[in-house]
Amino acid sequence: QVQLVESGGGLVQAGGSLRLSCVASGRRYSMGWFRQGPGKEREFVARISWRGDSTYYADSVKGRFTISRDNAKNTVYLQMNSLKPEDTAVYYCAARHSDYSPKYDYWGQGTQVTVSS
């Protein structure tokens, strides 16, 4: 059973920063971050390849968020800078077996990020 455990969420003022972490059990996966704001559908935020040599971001976070990974620790990070109130959401870490898989197979429990104005 694959487990993804997120941490690092919290309350921050607009313009501030947070770093989310996601530790995966078992083997290495291609990873992504998603979020679901209040009253909204879940949306893609960022993804990183299995090797960590390729990243991709949603337009709404490009230039402000950075996804990275430490394969020795089987951990993926999401550094979030210049946070805005509209970034308020539950952030989910997700894993898929391949960089080319259309869907993510495993999901974490989520961590709340709240940005105050």
Secondary structure, 3 states (H helix, E strand, C coil): CCCEEEECCEEEECCCCEEEEEEECCCCCEEEEEEECCCCCCEEEEEECCCCCCEEECCCCCCCEEEEEECCCCEEEEEECCCCHHHCEEEEEEEECCCCCCCCCEECCCEEEEEEC
